[in-house]
Amino acid sequence: MAKIEQIPPGPEGQHTHVIVGDGITALAFFEASLERDMDHIVVVGNQASQLGRGAAYAKGDADVPWRFAYLLNSPADDIDPQFAEWLVHHWDTIAAKMQNRSPNWLAAAAPLVESDDLYGVNAPREFYGDFMEEKTRALVEAFEARGVKVTLLDDMATALAIESNQVMITTQGGRVLRAQSVDVAPGGPSTMRIDGDEGPFSSPSVFGFETRIAEHIKSGAEIFCIGGNAAMLDVLRLCQSLIPEQDLRFVACAPDGEIPTPLVPRLPRKLTVPTFSKGHATADAFLAEVRREIDKALADGDEMREIRAGFRAHFLQTPLSSYLPDVEEARKVPGALRFWLRGGTRDTIQDMHRLVGEGKARVVKGLVQEVRHNDGGAEVVVTDDAGHQQSIQTGFVVNCAGAGPGSRFDPLTEDMLAQGLLSRSHVGGGLQVGAGCKTSAPNVRYLSPAVSEIGAEVIAMPLYDAHMLRSYVARSM
Ligand SMILES: Cc1cc2nc3c(=O)[nH]c(=O)nc-3n(C[C@H](O)[C@H](O)[C@H](O)COP(=O)(O)OP(=O)(O)OC[C@H]3O[C@@H](n4cnc5c(N)ncnc54)[C@H](O)[C@@H]3O)c2cc1C
């Protein structure tokens, strides 16, 4: 039975602040709390003792070949300019760690290194986690130097109750935390499930299932990914870390039959500057302008990195409502922007195109309906746009579909939704919070990649992006 620990309320008049979560959003809330007047700050997260890593930037197991295989999707300075600086300072250590690894990350980074553009590399995600752990340590010292007590608790918050002037949080480990204010940053929802995605020849995700998937990769099975986005690229890296490329047999199945555009950095850095007119009545009218601006930038030779980062900077400055005041219409915009501005890890996408050219990988257009299991492998049932069904025989299937209908949130978010502290948009199911990320309880804030509306604003570009999350935390203060 878990040890029951109570974090007692401080003496009368003292302020305890609780942050739920251990990813970059929780770390951003932690950093922003330095500006606030409080006596005790408690972070409760699955691995709060490694605050900043969260689900995306975890420390890998020491001896597995795929350690350091997963890369950030954007150039380092697009994710965080401070991280890019950190990377340069730690380059010698990083280069030593990345020697003799498969896939050969140093070779892929070489053109950028040679052109003195280390800021542009797609760093292994674990290194971003290292940077954030260092940041956490520095922040803990800064809090303590101010006389603020810091407690990092490895635990999961399961429910939250609003009392008159405080909030009571209960945890899986049997703890009860009392606080005057709370920030909740629990990450996005689970990957949507697909019939048969957990069986002898399939896994419901790549993360946490690598050891089992690795057995099939090493046995020479064809690996079939449901979905064509970032997690699919991670599976390709997993394969490349385990077997020689000549043995690789890889399939990505995506509804549009396409893989994202690589985000290629160029010197000098450039941001596309879009121009939109105000006062649109419909999403269609506004989206026609967005499409025009993207096409114009592409025709001018802008890279998707420049377009995407430029649009992101633009919408962080100028809210969608200034172009499209009708909130119902605005809700139709993020889905299109997400699709049109799709981009990902340069190294891996370039590898994927090369492997397709060499016949070692292929992309299937369609929607996976079901995975069936036979004696020696899997059969994937796929439908196309017209509803025609086909069955594809393959070796092993990995669900990389991302969030979608039927995805589940963490227990605390579900609890907060049930209490009406948060709500869900009827378009796309994103989460709605109040201005400044406040929930309906004024002393509780909430931010995660699943948030699609903050106050009266529909967020134009989805928040599955480290830079955006940090920006919205900073402006919620
Ligand atoms: C595998 C992966 C790769 C990604 N790669 C990139 C990238 O390259 N670039 C980019 O910009 N974005 C990337 N993203 C998008 C990513 O969502 C954001 O960049 C960012 O990491 C989200 O941070 P977060 O803190 O909001 O959530 P998370 O990183 O998901 O962290 C939330 C954490 O809170 C914990 N938690 C959840 N509920 C509770 C609870 N009730 N109590 C306690 N703890 C709880 C979870 O266990 C989790 O560790 C990636 C996401 C994933 C999942």
The ligand as an ORCA input file, in Angstrom:
! r2SCAN-3c Opt
* xyz 0 1
  C       6.595     11.911    -28.209
  C       6.365     13.373    -28.422
  C       7.281     14.127    -29.163
  C       7.101     15.480    -29.338
  N       8.018     16.197    -30.040
  C       7.899     17.539    -30.122
  C       8.901     18.337    -30.741
  O       9.869     17.815    -31.280
  N       8.736     19.696    -30.765
  C       7.638     20.284    -30.205
  O       7.549     21.519    -30.210
  N       6.672     19.547    -29.638
  C       6.773     18.212    -29.586
  N       5.794     17.471    -29.005
  C       4.559     18.143    -28.608
  C       4.474     18.260    -27.115
  O       3.158     17.986    -26.808
  C       4.896     19.597    -26.567
  O       6.069     20.108    -27.141
  C       5.202     19.487    -25.070
  O       6.180     18.525    -24.828
  C       4.007     19.238    -24.246
  O       4.415     19.459    -22.930
  P       3.418     19.351    -21.731
  O       4.187     19.674    -20.505
  O       2.215     20.192    -21.966
  O       2.922     17.867    -21.768
  P       3.692     16.492    -21.575
  O       5.057     16.526    -22.118
  O       2.753     15.466    -22.081
  O       3.832     16.389    -20.005
  C       2.761     16.196    -19.149
  C       3.253     15.323    -18.036
  O       2.356     15.402    -16.957
  C       2.154     14.101    -16.421
  N       0.803     14.071    -15.904
  C      -0.341     13.928    -16.611
  N      -1.402     13.944    -15.798
  C      -0.904     14.067    -14.560
  C      -1.526     14.110    -13.300
  N      -2.854     14.035    -13.182
  N      -0.735     14.219    -12.219
  C       0.607     14.300    -12.351
  N       1.247     14.268    -13.524
  C       0.496     14.149    -14.619
  C       2.329     13.155    -17.589
  O       2.726     11.886    -17.125
  C       3.388     13.854    -18.414
  O       4.666     13.391    -18.077
  C       5.949     16.105    -28.802
  C       5.037     15.349    -28.075
  C       5.243     14.004    -27.877
  C       4.231     13.229    -27.062
*
